[in-house]
Amino acid sequence: MREALRLLIGGRARRRWVHLILGGALAMPYVFVGTVIVGPLTGVNDVFGSLPLQLGSFAVGLPIATVTSLFPLTRPLESAAVRALCGIDGDALAHGPARTRAERARTAAWFTLHLGFGGVIAGMSLAVPPFAAALIVLPLFAGLRHSPLALPEVLDHGWALALSPVAGLATLLALAACAAGCGALLARWAPALLGPTPEDRLAAAEARAADLAARNRLARELHDSVGHALSAVTLQASAARRLLDTDPEFVREALAAIEDTTRRTVGELDAVLGVLRDGDAPGTAPAPTLATDLDGLLRRTRAAGQPVTATIAADPAALPPLVSREAYRIVQEGLSNALKHAGTPVAVRIATADGHLEITVENVLGTARTPRPGGGHGLRGVADRVRLLGGTAEAGPSGDAWRLSVRLPLTTPTAPPATAADLRPRPLPKGSA
């Protein structure tokens, strides 16, 4: 019983009832236009005094409503009303205006159904409650039998008079059932008539993919630049503190490296935040590359007390800008991992061979430092960068050392379009990325 009442007069049913009433209100101008047509055709001046003529005016006005609903903005307006009042998931409905002929036709069908059902339910909602209320109180007020309500003559009988309250309640329940049924039908048809087309879904998926790609790219940039800087500054400060009394020259170098690291990182952070705020970052520091920033990266890493040997068998200035930029981040991440986890000498090798840029970052496995909990994002970022450039990468133990080995093609001037699989962060396996 409670479930039945909820379906008839629950919150969702009441909101759908309001949606139908709004449809009836929208139908009224078209009904008035219909009366202008029906009145002269029938020779009746007072069309509203006859129920058949009212229904005829309603039937004439609906096709006019169908024609006016062909404007593109009808769909977003109707979709907004359905989302708010009919309890339909927003993703099941289109957001933009109807553009194609098929979309306009489906919108017109929906608009006609909304106004058709809404006009009927709105009319019933105006006429039925007073009639039902009169039936309920009729046994107490016998004079109502001769009122302008035009109650049935059968109510002159005693048994009918006794049953009139039951009939009144049944009439109200019938009205609620009609409203609930019409509301449920419209809610069921809404996704089919107002829902997105395959083209709409594809456009939305492409927009989400582009947004996710941008978010992942910004996350990689923040992790690689800020994460490396914090690790380097922490170790530089720790080394300076330990040697403060015994090696002032090293302390001065460490402090200078801290100043340089933080200044550069603030510039990179401003660039990333500028992209987040405005979609562009005019006037901010350019992204670091091997050609312009590799020497500084090695110098700052050594200032943290990390022994680094570098073998450069390539001309960084001759590399494509995109490859140079991504290669810098890969080297940065390799050094950052060594700073955080190893504490042993690191060997960096950068060379070109067979149309590829080869990067190797290797350090002896050691236990000098405790790995920082919650890490692992850096290797995933390396995997994403390598995969989007069409390269390969391997990371893992190699004998008594840990090795990160990357091959990037030099013939890729721009990153290829990201697919859905590319946009999902994945850890770097031991093997091809």
Disulfide bonds with the S-S distance in Angstrom:
none
